[in-house]
Amino acid sequence: MSTLTLSIVVVFVFGYLCIALESLTKVNKAAVALLMFVACWTLFMVDPGSYIPDAVGEDVAGAVSTVMERHLGSTATTLFFLMGAMTIVELVDQNGGFNFVRGIIASKSKRALLWRIAFITFFLSAILDNMTTAIVMVMILRKLVADHKDRIIYASLVIIAANAGGAFSPIGDVTTIMLWNKSLITAGGVIKELFLPSVVSMVVPALLLSYFLKGELSYSDEGGAVAAEGDLSAGQRKAIFFLGVGGLIFVPIFKTITHLPPFVGILLVLGVLWLVTELFYRSHGEAEDEGTQKRILNILRRIDMGTIMFFLGILMAVACLEVVGVLAMAGEWLDVTFEGNHYLVTGIIGVMSSIVDNVPLVAGCMGMYPMEAVGDMAQDGIFWQLLAYCAGVGGSMLIIGSAAGVVVMGLEKITFIWYMKRISLVAFAGYLAGIVVYWLERTFLF
């Protein structure tokens, strides 16, 4: 490894540590990711000819621009998908689309509520994303559970169930979206083979946590309404809900039919919802500047651009590592060390995803291991499906290991130490159980 390559790796590792220690440094991880992206590529430009044979003489700028634009284009497909999905979910939520969920799961029995929370969160996360699902479910819990000690147990299960639900769905987690966008997994393949392991990874922790909850609940008035219902009628709110959620379910079908990238399908759904809500608000006689245009644009402004910038920075920084050959070397080392055992390799990656963000881990693996025509590394092969499962479910082992965990940690003031003592082993048990179920499926069924 050359000195220049080592310098790029050092910058990346330092940036990664700053991101992991965001709660201590108080510096937003998006800012660090963007600086890391720029620093890595700036160092790359010291001697691009070492990595790109065409980057010599007067062709340096053109050759480097071509490489960066290729990676930026690939990154942009993921970012547009996320922006579209976040806007759709926010639109449905702002129009009271999720309020009916509270009525479905309400129960006086603590254990009955636990199982309802687990399964509703699991399936909701498969359609939405785990972070949004976690927010919605915590707001609902605040209306149903008064005792904070009980509520943080439910909230911890929300983290586990949200991450498990996102692992088997092509649109349920950023990492599965990335793998799906790259055609490393298919919607049908990942749902068929990861559904049962994901269910088990949620059921085992729920069963263990149920022993901590006995008796009946006292209801809480904390947290306010789940979502404002606005000026639309009940029928119009239901129409927006079914169009939004149904549209998200339709995206994989649209990709299968048209063979267009997933972000095109998500933008189609967003466009349809935008048009429908515009017609709904105009039917109420609102002025254009006070009706739909104002409402939709306000929703677009509320999209978490910090998250989008974080993904941009981290994915482009990882792309630099791929171009300089670091990821290929790391992949070879893992293969040699573990003798090509994909269960061990992906299992370790899953444990690592509970310590550091799973997005760069998966992005790194996509650069380390090229897809093959047949075998375990082929589309829907063991490696890619296990990577989707392990990176998604593994993040539940520590509260900082996933977007859902970080969100719940902030909303319910759950401490890192409490979660590690009470929940980490429970989540790890579910994680291992799911891997065993996947092995049984691959050995005896598929």
N, C-alpha and C positions, 0 to 999 in steps of 0.2 A: 504494500500500500504506500503510495507516494505521500510526500509531506503535504501537498495540496489537498489530496483526498482526505487525509487525516484531519486537516484543518476544517474541512466541510463537515466531517463527522462530529468533531468537537463542538462546532457551532450548533449543529442539530441536537446533540445530546444536552448541551447547556440550555437551549431553548425548551427542550422537552421537560427538563427538570423544573424550569420556571413555570411551565404550564401545569405540571403535576402539583407544584407547591403554590398554586394560585391563592389558596386560602390563607397562606402565610405571607406571601409577598404583597398581596392586595393589588396586584397588577393584572388587568384583564387578559385572559389567555388569547383573545383575538389579536391584541396588540403584539404580544410575544410571537404568535404564529406568523403574522405578517412580516415582522422584523427578521424572523428566522428564514422565511422564504426569500426575502431580498438578500440577506447576508450570504446564504448558500449559493445563490446564483451569481452574486457579485464575485465571490471567491472562484467560482467556476470559470468566470471570464478572464481570470489571470492567465490561464493556459487552456483554452477550450480545445485546442488541437490534440491534447492528450486523450480526450474522450470522444471527440467527433472527428473522424478522418477528413471530412470535407471542410472543416473549419481551419483553412490555411489561407494565407495571403489576403486578398481582397474579399474572399468569400466568408470570412469569419462571421460577420454580423448576420448575413443571410442564412448561414448554416445553423447558427445558434437560435435565430428567430424561428426557423422552421421547427426545430426541436421543441422550443418553448410553446409555440402555438399549438403543436400537436397535443402536448400535455394539458395546456390550458383549455383546449376544446373538449378534451375528455373530462376535465374537472367541471367545466361549465354545465355539462349535461346533468351531473349530479346536483349542482347548485340550483339550476332552474327547476329541477324536480322538487327539491326541498322547498323552494320559495312558493311554488304552486301549491304543494300539499299543505304547507303552513297557512297559506291564505284561505284555502278551502275550509280547513278545520276551524280557523278563527271565525270565518263567516258563519258557519253552522252554529258555533258556540254562542256568538253574539246574538243570534236570533232564537236562542232558547232551545236549540236542537237536542241538547244533552240533558235537559231538565227531567225528562221522563225516566232517565236511568235511576234517579234517586228513588222514585216510587217503586221501581222494580226490585231494588235490593234491600229496601227497608225491612228490618226484622228486630224483634226484641231480644232474641237469642243471640248471644255473642258468637257462638260457634256457627250458627246458621248464617249470620252476617259475614263471617270470615270466608265461608265457601262461596257465597254470592259475590263478595268483593273479588275473590280470586278469579272466578270464571268470567265475570263481566270484564274485569281488567284485562285478562288474557285475550279474550276475543276482540275487545275494543282496540287493544294495542296492535293487533294484527291488521286492522283496517286503518287506524290512525298511526301516529308514531308514539314511541314509548314516553317521550317527554310530555307531550300534550295529554296523553292518557293519564299520566301520573298527576298532572295539575288538576284535571277534571275530577279524578277520583278522590284526591285529597280534599278538594272543596266540598264534595258530597259527604265525605267522612266527617267534616266539621259540623255538618247539620245532623249527623246521626249518632256520633259518639262524643259524649261530654268529657269523659275521663281521659286526660292526656296520656296517662300511662298505657291505657288500652289502645288509644288512637295511634300511638307510634308503632305498636305491634301490627295493627292493620296497615299502617302506612308503609312499614317495611315489607309486608307481603305485597303491597301494590308495586313496589320496586321489582321484586322477584317476578311477579306475574306479568308486569309490563315488558320486562326484558325477555321473558320466555315467549310471550305472545308475538313479539317482534321478530324472533329468531326463525320462525317457520314461514313467515310471510315475506314475499318479495318487496313489499312496501311498508313493512312494519318497523324497520330499523335502518339507520343510515348505512350500516355495513352491508346489509342484504341488498339495499338499493344499489350500492357500489358494485357488488358482485353481479347483480342482475343486469345493470347497465353495461357491464363488460362481457355479458353473455357467458359468464363462468357457471352460473346456475340458471335454471329455467323456473318459471312460476310453478308449473305443474310438478316438476321434480322436487323442488324444495318443500312444497306443501305436502306432497305424498310421503316423503321419507323423513321429514323433520317434525311433522305434526305430533306424532306419538312421543318422541323423545322430549319435545318441548312441553307437552302436557305433564309428563312425568317429572320434569325439572321444576314444575310449579306445584304439583300435587304433593310431592314428598315434603317440601318445606311447609306447605299449608297444613299437612297432617301433623307435623312436629309442633308447629306454632299453636295449633288448636288446643294443646294441653295447657297452654298458659292462659286460656280464656274460658271462664266458667260463669254461669249465671246469666242475668239479663242486663240490658243496657238502659241507661238513662239518657234521654235525647238532649241534644245540644242546640242552642240557638246561635252558635258562633258561626262566623264566616259569611253571613248574608246569603243572598240568592246565588244559585249556581251560575246563572247567566241571565242577563236582562232579556226580556222577551220583545222589547221594542214595540213598534206600531203595527206589526203584521198580525193577521188573523191566525187562529190555531191551524187551519188548513194550510195556509201559506208557510208557516214555520215547519210543519211536517213535510211539505213539498221540498223545502230547502234542505232539510235533514236527509231525506231519502235521495235527493239529487246529489248531495255532497258525498255521503257515505257510499251510495250506489255507484257514483262516478269513480271513487277511489277503487272500488272492487272491479270496475270495468276496465281500468287502466291495463292490467295484465292481458285481458282479453283483446283489447285494442292493439296491443303490441303483437300478439299472436296473429291477428288477422292482417294487419298492415305491414308488420316487420319494421315499423318505425321505432326510434328510441323511446323509452318510457316517458321522458320529459314532454314529448309531443302530446301523448295521451293526457297527461296531467294538465297541460295548458288548454287542451280541448275542454276538459271538465270545468276548469276555472272560467273559461270564456262562456260556457253555457250557463253556469251559475251567475255570472256577472249579468248576463242578458236577462235571465229570469228574475233576479232580484230587482233589476231596473224596472221591469214591467210591473212587478208587485208594488213597488213604492209609488210609481206613477199612477197606479190604480187607486191609490189613496189621495191623489190630487196634490202631492207635494211638489213644490217648485224644484226645478232641476238642480239649482245650487244648494238646496237644502235636503234633497232626497237621495237618490241612489248614488249620484256621483260623489257626493260628500261622504256618504257612509262607506262605500267600497274603497275610496281612496284613503279614508282614515284607517280602514282595516289594513290596507297595504302598508301604510306608514308604521303600523304597530308590529309588523313582521320583525323578528329579532335579527337585525342585520349584523349584530356582533357575532352571532352563531354562523351566519353565512361567511363573514370575513375570516372566522377561525378555520372553517373548512377549506376556504380558498388558500389560506396561508399554509396550513399543514399538508394539504394534498400536493401543492406545488413544491414544498420543501422535500417531501418524500420523492417526488418526481426527479428532483436534482440528485438524490441518493441513487435512484435507479439509473440515471444517465451515467454517473461516474462509476457504476459497477459495484457499489457497496452491497446492494440488496442481493445481487447474484452470489456474491461471496458469502453473505450471511446464510442464504438458502443452502448452499453447498455444505457449510459447516454444520447446519442442523441435520441435513440428510446423513452426513458422515457420522456425526455424534450419535444419532438415534437410529442409524441403519435403515433409514427410509420408513420408519414406523409412523404413519400419518396420525394415528390415534395419540401417540405421545407428543408429536410435534404440535398438533392443533390443541391438544389438552394443555400444554405449557403456554401456548399463545393465549388461551382462554384465561388462565390464571393471571398472566401478565396484564390482560385487559382490565382486571379489577384494580390494578395499580396505576396504569397509565391509560390514556384514551384509546378506545378500540378502533377509532377511525384511522389514525396513522398506522396502527398495527396491521389492519386489514389492507390498507393501501400499500404497506411495505411488502406484505405477502404476495399481493398481486404483481409486484415488481420482481420478487424473488423467484416465484414459481410460474413459468409460462404454461399456458394451457396446452395440453396434448390432444391428439386426435382420439386416442383410446386410453383405457386404463384409469387409475385412481386420479390422475390429473386432468382427465377429459372433462367436458361440460357435464355438470351434475355428478362428477366423480366423488369418491369418498372424501378427498382432501378439501374440495371447495365447499361441500355440504357441511362437513365437520367444522370448517372454518366459520361458516355462517352461524352454526349452533354455538360453538365455543366462544367466539368473540361477543355474541349477543348475551348468552346466559351467564358467561363467566364474569361479566361486569357487575353482577349482583353480589359477589362475595365481599366487596367493600362498598361503602356508601358513596365513595368518590369514583367508583368504577364505571358509572354510566350517567347519561344525561338525566334519566329518571331519578337516579339516586341523589344527584346534586340538587335537583329541583325540590325533592321531598325533604332533603336535609335542611334547605333554607326555609321551606314553608312550615315544617313542624319542629324545627330546632332540635333535630336528632343529632347527637354528638357522634363523632367518628368512633370513639372508644366504646360507647354503648352498643352501637351497631356491630362492631367487631366481636364483642363479648357475647351478644345475644343472638345475632342473626348470621354471622359469617359462616359458621360451621353448618348451620341449617341450609343455607344457600349452596354451600359446597357439596353437601349430601345430595341435593337435587341435581346439581351439575353432573356429578359422577353417575348418578342413576340414569340420567338422560343419555350419557355416552354409552353406557352398557346396553340400554334399549336400542340405540342406533346400531351397535355392533351385532346384536341379535337379529335385527331387521336385515342388515346386510349379509349376515351369515346364512340365515334360514329362509328369508322371504324374497329379497330382491337380488 
